[in-house]
């Protein structure tokens, strides 16, 4: 099934530039322009509004792109089903993950996955939750792995893998009321509890505002009835942990990092035990290959063990 021309036009739309599209497709701009011109002559209409910054689809272009993406999805589904039926295990899988802890997850899982599906090519992509959802909707991403709130879900299919609690992280020698000085164990329920507003005079390092973790931490501060003094914002939980270790701040930390027991940090539970969900997402009604199902199972094992 030769769909190269369709893929070319969709790439122009995705990149909003014929120059960037040509670079991503590894063809010359003139060759890509010829393909677009040929199609527009065939349809007797323009598909894009040209300008120096962004190329935007015309109303006719929107109709073409909607159906073009559907054709590409049908092709991908057909190839995946046939590969599974033929027991070829030769497939392609694009995986989305958040930049913070996604790479740690992928490097742990991929060797196990490769043993089971050595002929499957995997393309890992580090993307925000919002960007993963956009790429899944466009059909450019097979699976997205993300942590999010129920309010962030789209019409696509989500599989909950695990619920994860958020903890307060403080420097190890931070003075606490004696009632909180209990033994930390290997399970969340054995960590000591304290109200977040106990730290209302302290400085916090928080993850940047566009992230999902920031959405839930803002709600936590709202419920604690105080506005935090923010030392600075970062895109990395590892940076937050480093600043706590340097005795510069307090932070809100997902349990994934708590269970690693970083040195120099004491962790505390909040009485209401705020949580979010780790899940995988894929386009609604799309076909999940055996390779995709294997990857999901390995990710679930990673988060739950």
Backbone as CSV, one residue per row, in Angstrom:
resi,resn,N_x,N_y,N_z,CA_x,CA_y,CA_z,C_x,C_y,C_z
1,UNK,0.850,-1.190,0.000,0.000,0.000,0.000,0.888,1.243,0.000
2,UNK,1.025,1.913,-1.129,1.898,3.078,-1.261,1.135,4.337,-0.852
3,UNK,1.497,4.897,0.248,0.800,6.085,0.765,1.777,7.247,0.961
4,UNK,2.868,7.235,0.201,3.908,8.242,0.431,3.403,9.655,0.232
5,UNK,2.622,9.890,-0.812,2.134,11.251,-1.040,1.273,11.726,0.131
6,UNK,0.435,10.829,0.632,-0.398,11.168,1.789,0.480,11.513,2.998
7,UNK,1.502,10.692,3.231,2.402,10.942,4.353,3.109,12.282,4.196
8,UNK,3.468,12.636,2.973,4.142,13.913,2.719,3.242,15.088,3.105
9,UNK,1.989,15.034,2.691,1.076,16.154,2.947,0.779,16.259,4.442
10,UNK,0.602,15.131,5.107,0.361,15.145,6.547,1.564,15.727,7.288
11,UNK,2.760,15.408,6.823,3.968,15.932,7.468,4.051,17.448,7.326
12,UNK,3.647,17.991,6.180,3.615,19.447,6.013,2.682,20.063,7.045
13,UNK,1.527,19.434,7.236,0.557,19.947,8.208,1.103,19.853,9.634
14,UNK,1.744,18.742,9.953,2.279,18.564,11.310,3.376,19.571,11.616
15,UNK,4.238,19.820,10.639,5.369,20.729,10.857,5.002,22.189,10.620
16,UNK,3.833,22.417,9.944,3.397,23.781,9.604,4.433,24.521,8.762
17,UNK,5.220,23.752,8.033,6.287,24.327,7.207,6.738,23.294,6.195
18,UNK,6.837,23.691,4.938,7.303,22.743,3.922,8.803,22.508,4.056
19,UNK,9.508,23.526,4.563,10.958,23.373,4.751,11.246,22.350,5.844
20,UNK,10.594,22.514,7.004,10.811,21.565,8.105,10.315,20.167,7.743
21,UNK,9.212,20.099,7.012,8.674,18.799,6.601,9.665,18.071,5.702
22,UNK,10.262,18.803,4.755,11.236,18.187,3.846,12.438,17.662,4.621
23,UNK,12.876,18.432,5.631,14.011,17.984,6.445,13.674,16.699,7.191
24,UNK,12.471,16.641,7.762,12.069,15.446,8.523,11.887,14.235,7.606
25,UNK,11.487,14.479,6.360,11.252,13.388,5.410,12.514,12.985,4.653
26,UNK,13.587,13.775,4.836,14.862,13.508,4.159,14.722,13.562,2.638
27,UNK,13.936,14.551,2.165,13.843,14.808,0.727,14.064,16.294,0.512
28,UNK,14.266,16.686,-0.731,14.486,18.098,-1.018,13.156,18.854,-0.933
29,UNK,13.268,20.145,-0.669,12.056,20.956,-0.588,11.362,21.030,-1.937
30,UNK,12.155,21.074,-3.009,11.554,21.147,-4.345,10.766,19.881,-4.671
31,UNK,11.292,18.717,-4.259,10.581,17.459,-4.503,9.263,17.428,-3.735
32,UNK,9.283,17.921,-2.500,8.063,17.955,-1.703,7.062,18.952,-2.286
33,UNK,7.569,20.091,-2.762,6.696,21.091,-3.393,6.013,20.525,-4.627
34,UNK,6.749,19.723,-5.391,6.181,19.111,-6.599,5.057,18.149,-6.249
35,UNK,5.244,17.378,-5.151,4.198,16.448,-4.719,2.936,17.203,-4.310
36,UNK,3.120,18.305,-3.573,1.983,19.107,-3.148,1.289,19.752,-4.342
37,UNK,2.081,20.301,-5.262,1.506,20.953,-6.450,0.721,19.950,-7.296
38,UNK,1.283,18.751,-7.437,0.616,17.714,-8.216,-0.743,17.366,-7.611
39,UNK,-0.786,17.238,-6.276,-2.034,16.894,-5.607,-3.044,18.039,-5.717
40,UNK,-2.592,19.264,-5.540,-3.494,20.414,-5.613,-4.070,20.577,-7.022
41,UNK,-3.259,20.282,-8.035,-3.764,20.332,-9.415,-4.808,19.237,-9.635
42,UNK,-4.558,18.071,-9.048,-5.507,16.960,-9.180,-6.839,17.302,-8.520
43,UNK,-6.769,17.965,-7.357,-7.981,18.322,-6.614,-8.566,19.660,-7.054
44,UNK,-7.783,20.403,-7.837,-8.211,21.709,-8.336,-8.516,22.678,-7.193
45,UNK,-7.692,22.631,-6.168,-7.850,23.554,-5.038,-6.558,23.584,-4.233
46,UNK,-6.368,24.648,-3.496,-5.210,24.757,-2.614,-5.512,24.080,-1.275
47,UNK,-4.498,23.396,-0.740,-4.660,22.699,0.531,-4.057,23.463,1.705
48,UNK,-3.160,24.418,1.404,-2.505,25.174,2.472,-2.473,26.659,2.133
49,UNK,-2.563,27.472,3.184,-2.313,28.911,3.062,-0.832,29.122,3.338
50,UNK,-0.102,29.610,2.354,1.347,29.759,2.484,1.694,31.098,3.123
51,UNK,2.614,31.077,4.078,3.256,32.296,4.549,4.632,31.948,5.098
52,UNK,5.392,32.937,5.535,6.782,32.713,5.915,6.907,31.968,7.241
53,UNK,5.930,32.088,8.105,6.037,31.438,9.418,5.362,30.071,9.417
54,UNK,4.022,30.045,9.466,3.294,28.772,9.536,2.425,28.562,8.310
55,UNK,2.457,27.332,7.801,1.537,26.936,6.738,0.293,26.345,7.413
56,UNK,-0.845,26.929,7.132,-2.088,26.467,7.732,-2.994,25.864,6.658
57,UNK,-3.681,24.768,6.968,-4.557,24.149,5.965,-5.773,25.026,5.657
58,UNK,-6.174,25.013,4.412,-7.420,25.656,4.005,-8.580,24.762,4.452
59,UNK,-9.823,25.218,4.345,-10.954,24.329,4.681,-10.918,23.033,3.883
60,UNK,-10.538,23.139,2.604,-10.408,21.923,1.791,-9.248,21.059,2.303
61,UNK,-8.188,21.738,2.748,-7.049,21.012,3.295,-7.400,20.263,4.564
62,UNK,-8.255,20.871,5.394,-8.697,20.201,6.623,-9.433,18.906,6.301
63,UNK,-10.283,18.948,5.269,-11.024,17.745,4.859,-10.054,16.674,4.374
64,UNK,-9.094,17.102,3.554,-8.105,16.144,3.035,-7.320,15.517,4.189
65,UNK,-6.841,16.347,5.128,-5.996,15.857,6.217,-6.751,14.905,7.140
66,UNK,-8.001,15.216,7.425,-8.801,14.334,8.278,-8.895,12.935,7.680
67,UNK,-9.150,12.879,6.389,-9.266,11.577,5.723,-7.908,10.938,5.481
68,UNK,-6.882,11.756,5.247,-5.532,11.228,5.049,-5.035,10.529,6.308
69,UNK,-5.268,11.151,7.454,-4.844,10.539,8.713,-5.587,9.223,8.960
70,UNK,-6.857,9.189,8.575,-7.623,7.962,8.739,-7.077,6.855,7.849
71,UNK,-6.677,7.198,6.629,-6.076,6.213,5.718,-4.794,5.648,6.321
72,UNK,-3.961,6.527,6.897,-2.703,6.076,7.492,-2.956,5.201,8.704
73,UNK,-3.995,5.529,9.480,-4.335,4.687,10.631,-4.809,3.307,10.183
74,UNK,-5.597,3.278,9.114,-6.079,1.991,8.590,-4.903,1.153,8.100
75,UNK,-3.967,1.801,7.427,-2.784,1.090,6.945,-1.994,0.504,8.111
76,UNK,-1.778,1.324,9.127,-1.008,0.871,10.284,-1.705,-0.295,10.979
77,UNK,-3.023,-0.184,11.146,-3.783,-1.248,11.783,-3.695,-2.539,10.965
78,UNK,-3.849,-2.433,9.650,-3.798,-3.610,8.783,-2.443,-4.307,8.882
79,UNK,-1.380,-3.520,8.844,-0.042,-4.097,8.922,0.186,-4.780,10.273
80,UNK,-0.307,-4.154,11.360,-0.123,-4.739,12.691,-0.890,-6.045,12.839
81,UNK,-2.127,-6.073,12.351,-2.937,-7.293,12.434,-2.294,-8.420,11.631
82,UNK,-1.847,-8.095,10.422,-1.228,-9.119,9.567,0.053,-9.642,10.192
83,UNK,0.857,-8.730,10.776,2.099,-9.159,11.427,1.801,-10.113,12.577
84,UNK,0.763,-9.817,13.370,0.386,-10.707,14.462,-0.117,-12.050,13.939
85,UNK,-0.914,-12.010,12.888,-1.460,-13.252,12.321,-0.357,-14.137,11.755
86,UNK,0.640,-13.505,11.164,1.728,-14.261,10.542,2.798,-14.676,11.549
87,UNK,2.611,-14.282,12.828,3.599,-14.561,13.863,4.979,-14.039,13.476
88,UNK,4.978,-12.937,12.725,6.249,-12.403,12.271,6.978,-11.681,13.394
89,UNK,6.205,-11.069,14.302,6.776,-10.264,15.377,7.651,-9.136,14.847
90,UNK,7.574,-8.899,13.554,8.343,-7.799,12.956,7.391,-6.624,12.843
91,UNK,7.582,-5.677,13.714,6.623,-4.599,13.811,7.333,-3.315,14.179
92,UNK,6.556,-2.237,14.235,7.080,-0.932,14.633,6.188,-0.394,15.731
93,UNK,6.792,0.163,16.771,6.038,0.652,17.918,6.611,1.987,18.347
94,UNK,5.770,3.026,18.314,6.208,4.346,18.787,5.662,4.544,20.198
95,UNK,6.562,4.882,21.115,6.245,4.964,22.540,6.479,6.393,23.025
96,UNK,5.456,6.989,23.644,5.608,8.306,24.246,5.778,8.194,25.750
97,UNK,6.601,9.073,26.302,6.835,9.084,27.752,7.200,10.497,28.179
98,UNK,6.916,10.819,29.433,7.244,12.143,29.927,8.754,12.253,30.141
99,UNK,9.322,13.444,29.937,10.780,13.603,30.026,11.350,13.308,31.405
100,UNK,10.581,13.561,32.481,11.143,13.419,33.818,11.615,12.013,34.151
101,UNK,10.680,11.067,34.200,11.038,9.710,34.617,10.775,8.674,33.539
102,UNK,10.291,9.123,32.389,10.069,8.212,31.283,11.326,7.477,30.833
103,UNK,12.463,8.181,30.660,13.686,7.482,30.227,14.135,6.399,31.199
104,UNK,13.977,6.634,32.524,14.334,5.594,33.498,13.474,4.356,33.278
105,UNK,12.184,4.580,33.077,11.259,3.476,32.830,11.652,2.726,31.561
106,UNK,11.927,3.478,30.487,12.206,2.844,29.197,13.490,2.017,29.247
107,UNK,14.552,2.564,29.838,15.817,1.827,29.873,15.709,0.564,30.730
108,UNK,14.798,0.560,31.688,14.579,-0.640,32.490,13.787,-1.683,31.710
109,UNK,12.805,-1.227,30.945,11.865,-2.136,30.284,12.384,-2.657,28.952
110,UNK,13.075,-1.822,28.200,13.403,-2.200,26.822,14.191,-3.513,26.713
111,UNK,15.218,-3.762,27.546,15.918,-5.055,27.419,14.982,-6.254,27.577
112,UNK,14.021,-6.150,28.509,13.053,-7.233,28.701,12.138,-7.361,27.488
113,UNK,11.720,-6.216,26.955,10.858,-6.227,25.777,11.590,-6.808,24.568
114,UNK,12.842,-6.440,24.408,13.623,-6.896,23.245,13.811,-8.412,23.257
115,UNK,13.877,-8.995,24.451,13.983,-10.452,24.531,12.738,-11.129,23.984
116,UNK,11.580,-10.510,24.211,10.314,-11.103,23.777,9.977,-10.772,22.328
117,UNK,10.385,-9.590,21.865,10.057,-9.133,20.510,11.307,-8.558,19.844
118,UNK,12.287,-9.414,19.536,13.570,-8.916,19.003,13.453,-8.262,17.626
119,UNK,12.392,-8.553,16.879,12.258,-7.991,15.527,11.415,-6.717,15.503
120,UNK,10.903,-6.311,16.643,10.081,-5.105,16.691,10.957,-3.876,16.904
121,UNK,10.803,-2.897,16.029,11.519,-1.632,16.159,10.721,-0.696,17.056
122,UNK,11.359,-0.180,18.085,10.701,0.723,19.031,11.292,2.122,18.892
123,UNK,10.424,3.108,18.777,10.863,4.497,18.736,10.383,5.198,20.009
124,UNK,11.285,5.466,20.965,10.881,6.188,22.172,10.896,7.695,21.923
125,UNK,9.888,8.382,22.438,9.798,9.834,22.268,9.450,10.475,23.606
126,UNK,10.262,11.441,24.013,10.019,12.160,25.261,9.120,13.358,24.977
127,UNK,7.896,13.306,25.504,6.897,14.331,25.226,6.093,14.632,26.492
128,UNK,5.601,15.857,26.592,4.702,16.198,27.688,3.407,15.419,27.539
129,UNK,2.606,15.393,28.584,1.319,14.695,28.530,0.455,15.267,27.405
130,UNK,0.359,16.584,27.336,-0.462,17.230,26.314,0.019,16.886,24.915
131,UNK,1.336,16.898,24.712,1.885,16.589,23.390,1.664,15.128,23.031
132,UNK,1.771,14.233,24.001,1.475,12.821,23.739,0.034,12.658,23.272
133,UNK,-0.877,13.338,23.953,-2.291,13.238,23.584,-2.529,13.764,22.172
134,UNK,-1.846,14.839,21.796,-1.982,15.382,20.441,-1.457,14.396,19.397
135,UNK,-0.304,13.793,19.671,0.295,12.860,18.719,-0.516,11.576,18.607
136,UNK,-1.123,11.130,19.696,-2.002,9.961,19.647,-3.224,10.274,18.797
137,UNK,-3.791,11.459,18.981,-4.975,11.855,18.196,-4.653,11.905,16.703
138,UNK,-3.451,12.366,16.364,-3.047,12.450,14.960,-2.675,11.092,14.374
139,UNK,-2.466,10.095,15.239,-2.050,8.781,14.759,-0.548,8.637,14.641
140,UNK,0.209,9.584,15.226,1.674,9.548,15.134,2.323,8.792,16.280
141,UNK,1.519,8.383,17.265,2.054,7.708,18.443,1.168,6.515,18.764
142,UNK,1.794,5.335,18.940,1.017,4.127,19.239,0.577,4.083,20.695
143,UNK,1.511,4.345,21.599,1.225,4.281,23.029,1.813,5.491,23.728
144,UNK,1.076,6.038,24.673,1.606,7.094,25.515,1.565,6.646,26.963
145,UNK,2.646,6.878,27.698,2.686,6.541,29.117,2.811,7.840,29.895
146,UNK,1.855,8.064,30.790,1.757,9.369,31.429,1.137,9.257,32.810
147,UNK,1.318,10.291,33.590,0.659,10.418,34.878,-0.257,11.622,34.789
148,UNK,-1.527,11.444,35.118,-2.468,12.536,34.904,-3.667,12.431,35.822
149,UNK,-4.439,13.503,35.845,-5.691,13.550,36.588,-6.832,13.137,35.673
150,UNK,-7.931,12.710,36.248,-9.080,12.290,35.443,-9.575,13.421,34.537
151,UNK,-9.445,14.658,34.999,-9.921,15.803,34.216,-9.112,16.028,32.951
152,UNK,-7.936,15.427,32.858,-7.068,15.613,31.692,-7.308,14.567,30.602
153,UNK,-8.158,13.607,30.845,-8.359,12.534,29.871,-9.109,13.044,28.645
154,UNK,-8.714,12.510,27.498,-9.369,12.827,26.233,-10.343,11.711,25.883
155,UNK,-10.860,11.717,24.654,-11.807,10.675,24.248,-11.115,9.367,23.903
156,UNK,-9.785,9.349,23.921,-9.059,8.130,23.581,-9.126,7.119,24.731
157,UNK,-8.521,5.962,24.544,-8.599,4.884,25.524,-7.454,4.986,26.525
158,UNK,-7.783,4.863,27.804,-6.788,4.910,28.879,-6.858,3.628,29.694
159,UNK,-5.697,3.094,30.037,-5.609,1.937,30.917,-4.855,2.373,32.172
160,UNK,-5.520,2.339,33.322,-4.862,2.693,34.581,-3.900,1.577,34.978
161,UNK,-2.659,1.943,35.269,-1.650,0.972,35.652,-1.446,0.924,37.158
162,UNK,-1.439,2.094,37.791,-1.235,2.148,39.231,-1.605,3.542,39.730
163,UNK,-2.042,3.629,40.972,-2.224,4.927,41.631,-0.960,5.248,42.415
164,UNK,-0.559,6.498,42.372,0.688,6.888,43.024,0.424,8.055,43.982
165,UNK,0.942,7.927,45.185,0.756,8.965,46.197,1.882,9.992,46.134
166,UNK,1.569,11.231,46.507,2.577,12.277,46.605,2.936,12.504,48.072
167,UNK,4.244,12.704,48.342,4.773,12.854,49.684,5.424,14.228,49.854
168,UNK,5.607,14.621,51.096,6.404,15.806,51.412,7.847,15.359,51.603
169,UNK,8.771,16.020,50.919,10.192,15.737,51.093,10.864,16.885,51.826
170,UNK,11.612,16.580,52.893,12.287,17.607,53.683,13.728,17.171,53.951
171,UNK,14.630,18.119,54.248,15.994,17.719,54.615,15.989,16.765,55.811
172,UNK,16.914,15.843,55.804,16.932,14.765,56.805,16.945,15.279,58.235
173,UNK,17.655,16.382,58.486,17.803,16.884,59.854,16.784,17.967,60.200
174,UNK,15.749,18.100,59.404,14.729,19.115,59.684,14.033,18.781,61.000
175,UNK,13.921,19.768,61.914,13.268,19.482,63.207,11.762,19.307,63.051
176,UNK,11.258,18.244,63.608,9.837,17.923,63.514,9.253,17.667,64.893
177,UNK,7.947,17.809,65.042,7.316,17.417,66.305,7.589,15.943,66.593
178,UNK,7.821,15.616,67.838,8.193,14.238,68.188,7.148,13.236,67.760
179,UNK,5.887,13.665,67.649,4.823,12.740,67.251,5.036,12.225,65.839
180,UNK,5.805,12.973,65.022,6.032,12.570,63.633,7.266,11.707,63.465
181,UNK,8.052,11.559,64.526,9.299,10.829,64.410,9.058,9.326,64.531
182,UNK,8.447,8.732,63.504,8.239,7.286,63.483,9.094,6.687,62.382
183,UNK,9.226,5.386,62.419,10.137,4.699,61.508,9.575,4.635,60.091
184,UNK,10.391,5.018,59.104,10.011,4.865,57.703,10.212,3.410,57.276
185,UNK,9.202,2.850,56.643,9.298,1.479,56.169,9.284,1.468,54.642
186,UNK,9.137,0.282,54.057,9.151,0.142,52.611,7.776,0.278,51.992
187,UNK,6.780,0.655,52.764,5.432,0.800,52.243,4.908,2.184,52.614
188,UNK,4.145,2.818,51.708,3.683,4.191,51.959,2.953,4.361,53.272
189,UNK,2.143,3.358,53.663,1.304,3.526,54.845,2.093,3.593,56.150
190,UNK,3.388,3.254,56.120,4.192,3.292,57.339,4.988,4.579,57.501
191,UNK,4.855,5.496,56.544,5.560,6.771,56.683,4.791,7.677,57.646
192,UNK,5.503,8.513,58.416,4.817,9.424,59.349,3.994,10.461,58.611
193,UNK,2.921,10.922,59.240,2.031,11.905,58.628,2.186,13.264,59.291
194,UNK,1.987,14.315,58.485,2.012,15.677,59.004,1.243,16.568,58.039
195,UNK,0.604,17.599,58.539,-0.106,18.544,57.684,0.885,19.408,56.922
196,UNK,0.592,19.646,55.662,1.491,20.436,54.828,1.651,21.860,55.360
197,UNK,0.599,22.409,55.962,0.710,23.800,56.420,1.683,23.976,57.583
198,UNK,2.214,22.877,58.125,3.302,22.969,59.101,4.518,23.648,58.473
199,UNK,4.633,23.548,57.122,5.796,24.094,56.418,5.467,25.396,55.682
200,UNK,4.439,26.097,56.122,3.980,27.264,55.359,5.009,28.393,55.316
201,UNK,5.979,28.403,56.227,7.007,29.449,56.218,8.249,29.046,55.413
202,UNK,8.276,27.807,54.940,9.460,27.315,54.230,9.407,27.648,52.737
203,UNK,10.576,27.550,52.094,10.650,27.720,50.635,10.428,26.375,49.955
204,UNK,9.789,26.409,48.792,9.524,25.205,48.005,10.160,25.352,46.621
205,UNK,10.657,24.252,46.090,10.997,24.173,44.665,9.926,23.309,44.023
206,UNK,9.276,23.850,43.000,8.158,23.163,42.370,8.446,22.899,40.899
207,UNK,7.755,21.904,40.363,7.846,21.615,38.934,7.053,22.691,38.179
208,UNK,7.492,22.987,36.940,6.924,24.084,36.164,5.410,23.962,35.992
209,UNK,4.765,25.106,35.751,3.309,25.203,35.807,2.590,24.359,34.770
210,UNK,3.221,24.077,33.613,2.538,23.340,32.553,2.474,21.847,32.815
211,UNK,3.134,21.364,33.850,3.200,19.924,34.096,1.978,19.433,34.861
212,UNK,1.723,18.133,34.748,0.614,17.530,35.477,0.865,17.540,36.980
213,UNK,2.096,17.267,37.387,2.390,17.241,38.818,2.145,18.605,39.434
214,UNK,2.366,19.677,38.664,2.115,21.018,39.204,0.615,21.256,39.400
215,UNK,-0.188,20.699,38.516,-1.635,20.844,38.668,-2.103,20.271,39.995
216,UNK,-1.586,19.086,40.331,-2.033,18.455,41.575,-1.395,19.125,42.789
217,UNK,-0.131,19.591,42.674,0.491,20.257,43.816,-0.193,21.595,44.107
218,UNK,-0.626,22.307,43.063,-1.364,23.553,43.295,-2.650,23.285,44.076
219,UNK,-3.317,22.174,43.741,-4.539,21.807,44.475,-4.214,21.464,45.924
220,UNK,-3.086,20.803,46.131,-2.688,20.423,47.486,-2.452,21.675,48.334
221,UNK,-1.761,22.668,47.773,-1.523,23.914,48.514,-2.837,24.658,48.773
222,UNK,-3.729,24.617,47.787,-5.029,25.265,47.959,-5.794,24.626,49.123
223,UNK,-5.765,23.287,49.191,-6.450,22.587,50.284,-5.777,22.835,51.630
224,UNK,-4.456,23.108,51.585,-3.720,23.396,52.821,-3.880,24.850,53.253
225,UNK,-4.541,25.647,52.424,-4.902,27.044,52.755,-3.687,27.956,52.900
226,UNK,-2.669,27.756,52.034,-1.587,28.742,51.989,-0.941,28.729,50.612
227,UNK,-0.343,29.865,50.276,0.377,30.020,49.020,1.861,29.806,49.291
228,UNK,2.501,28.862,48.623,3.899,28.557,48.949,4.857,29.656,48.500
229,UNK,5.932,29.802,49.244,7.046,30.650,48.829,7.908,29.828,47.875
230,UNK,7.859,30.150,46.581,8.534,29.337,45.565,9.945,29.864,45.329
231,UNK,10.924,29.047,45.649,12.325,29.411,45.436,12.616,29.513,43.945
232,UNK,12.232,28.491,43.192,12.257,28.515,41.730,11.473,27.326,41.215
233,UNK,11.242,27.293,39.893,10.537,26.191,39.247,11.497,25.424,38.352
234,UNK,11.211,24.150,38.139,12.091,23.290,37.347,11.258,22.280,36.570
235,UNK,11.872,21.652,35.584,11.192,20.598,34.829,11.524,19.211,35.376
236,UNK,12.380,19.144,36.395,12.897,17.857,36.855,12.676,17.642,38.350
237,UNK,12.080,16.512,38.693,11.951,16.131,40.101,13.324,15.898,40.718
238,UNK,14.288,15.441,39.907,15.642,15.223,40.418,16.247,16.526,40.933
239,UNK,15.926,17.646,40.272,16.402,18.947,40.742,15.778,19.292,42.083
240,UNK,14.474,19.013,42.225,13.803,19.250,43.511,14.489,18.448,44.611
241,UNK,14.771,17.172,44.338,15.432,16.324,45.328,16.813,16.874,45.693
242,UNK,17.543,17.349,44.705,18.885,17.893,44.963,18.822,19.126,45.852
243,UNK,17.827,19.966,45.639,17.690,21.169,46.461,17.282,20.834,47.894
244,UNK,16.468,19.775,48.054,16.121,19.330,49.412,17.373,18.799,50.103
245,UNK,18.168,18.010,49.373,19.412,17.473,49.935,20.378,18.584,50.330
246,UNK,20.314,19.715,49.602,21.175,20.864,49.914,20.620,21.730,51.038
247,UNK,19.515,21.265,51.648,18.900,21.960,52.777,18.374,23.344,52.389
248,UNK,17.895,23.468,51.145,17.424,24.756,50.641,15.909,24.865,50.575
249,UNK,15.213,23.744,50.644,13.775,23.825,50.409,13.053,22.577,50.898
250,UNK,11.732,22.628,50.746,10.831,21.488,50.928,10.211,21.219,49.566
251,UNK,9.798,19.987,49.283,9.205,19.668,47.982,8.114,18.622,48.102
252,UNK,7.288,18.527,47.069,6.267,17.483,46.974,6.743,16.456,45.950
253,UNK,6.839,15.201,46.385,7.558,14.183,45.628,6.676,12.959,45.374
254,UNK,6.544,12.500,44.111,5.817,11.254,43.834,6.516,10.044,44.466
255,UNK,5.728,9.033,44.806,6.252,7.872,45.519,7.326,7.130,44.725
256,UNK,7.298,7.213,43.411,8.330,6.577,42.582,9.725,6.960,43.054
257,UNK,9.907,8.219,43.428,11.213,8.696,43.893,11.404,8.411,45.378
258,UNK,10.315,8.413,46.134,10.403,8.140,47.568,10.948,6.738,47.807
259,UNK,10.448,5.772,47.038,10.835,4.378,47.272,12.295,4.111,46.914
260,UNK,12.927,5.053,46.200,14.351,4.914,45.897,15.228,5.336,47.077
261,UNK,14.600,5.932,48.094,15.264,6.322,49.333,16.534,7.153,49.091
262,UNK,16.396,8.315,48.442,17.578,9.162,48.226,18.164,9.630,49.555
263,UNK,19.470,9.705,49.628,20.145,10.077,50.869,19.859,11.535,51.223
264,UNK,19.835,11.798,52.502,19.709,13.168,52.976,18.309,13.724,52.957
265,UNK,17.307,12.882,52.717,15.928,13.356,52.631,15.021,12.495,53.504
266,UNK,14.129,13.163,54.215,13.098,12.473,55.002,11.757,12.716,54.298
267,UNK,10.938,11.678,54.224,9.655,11.798,53.537,8.505,11.624,54.525
268,UNK,7.439,12.400,54.288,6.277,12.398,55.157,5.012,12.299,54.315
269,UNK,4.008,11.630,54.871,2.711,11.553,54.194,1.841,12.724,54.623
270,UNK,0.946,13.124,53.725,-0.087,14.089,54.081,-1.334,13.323,54.504
271,UNK,-2.087,13.830,55.467,-3.229,13.077,56.009,-4.261,12.660,54.971
272,UNK,-4.448,13.478,53.900,-5.456,13.117,52.899,-4.898,12.239,51.784
273,UNK,-3.587,11.918,51.845,-2.948,10.992,50.915,-3.263,11.329,49.450
274,UNK,-2.886,12.507,48.954,-3.200,12.878,47.561,-2.536,11.924,46.569
275,UNK,-3.277,11.583,45.521,-2.797,10.602,44.542,-3.096,11.060,43.119
276,UNK,-2.360,10.493,42.193,-2.673,10.616,40.776,-2.486,9.242,40.146
277,UNK,-2.847,9.106,38.865,-2.821,7.792,38.223,-1.758,7.728,37.134
278,UNK,-0.989,6.640,37.169,-0.076,6.312,36.079,-0.854,5.449,35.096
279,UNK,-0.861,5.832,33.826,-1.674,5.088,32.862,-1.018,5.074,31.494
280,UNK,-1.553,4.245,30.640,-1.168,4.253,29.232,-2.371,4.688,28.411
281,UNK,-2.079,5.346,27.301,-3.138,5.865,26.438,-2.863,5.446,25.003
282,UNK,-3.923,5.109,24.272,-3.797,4.867,22.837,-5.086,5.312,22.155
283,UNK,-5.010,5.501,20.859,-6.144,6.050,20.131,-7.357,5.132,20.242
284,UNK,-8.516,5.737,20.445,-9.765,4.986,20.582,-10.014,4.119,19.357
285,UNK,-10.373,2.870,19.585,-10.692,1.882,18.544,-9.487,1.438,17.723
286,UNK,-8.273,1.812,18.137,-7.097,1.344,17.404,-6.750,-0.079,17.828
287,UNK,-5.970,-0.757,16.991,-5.591,-2.146,17.247,-4.315,-2.185,18.084
288,UNK,-4.326,-2.985,19.150,-3.132,-3.178,19.962,-2.446,-4.470,19.538
289,UNK,-1.261,-4.350,18.995,-0.511,-5.536,18.589,-0.029,-6.304,19.814
290,UNK,0.448,-7.520,19.579,1.002,-8.304,20.687,2.178,-7.576,21.309
291,UNK,2.980,-6.930,20.463,4.132,-6.179,20.981,3.669,-5.051,21.892
292,UNK,2.626,-4.336,21.492,2.108,-3.227,22.306,1.579,-3.743,23.644
293,UNK,0.848,-4.876,23.603,0.321,-5.439,24.848,1.455,-5.879,25.777
294,UNK,2.518,-6.441,25.197,3.667,-6.843,26.000,4.300,-5.634,26.670
295,UNK,4.451,-4.559,25.910,5.080,-3.354,26.463,4.248,-2.800,27.621
296,UNK,2.933,-2.790,27.456,2.060,-2.295,28.520,2.202,-3.148,29.779
297,UNK,2.254,-4.469,29.622,2.386,-5.354,30.779,3.714,-5.125,31.503
298,UNK,4.780,-4.902,30.737,6.084,-4.658,31.347,6.101,-3.332,32.104
299,UNK,5.438,-2.327,31.541,5.351,-1.038,32.232,4.570,-1.181,33.525
300,UNK,3.482,-1.953,33.489,2.684,-2.164,34.706,3.521,-2.854,35.779
301,UNK,4.288,-3.860,35.386,5.161,-4.546,36.347,6.188,-3.582,36.925
302,UNK,6.709,-2.705,36.077,7.719,-1.740,36.519,7.166,-0.842,37.620
303,UNK,5.926,-0.358,37.435,5.357,0.588,38.389,4.837,-0.077,39.657
304,UNK,4.501,-1.362,39.568,3.861,-2.002,40.721,4.816,-2.858,41.550
305,UNK,6.056,-3.042,41.103,6.986,-3.877,41.850,8.172,-3.064,42.312
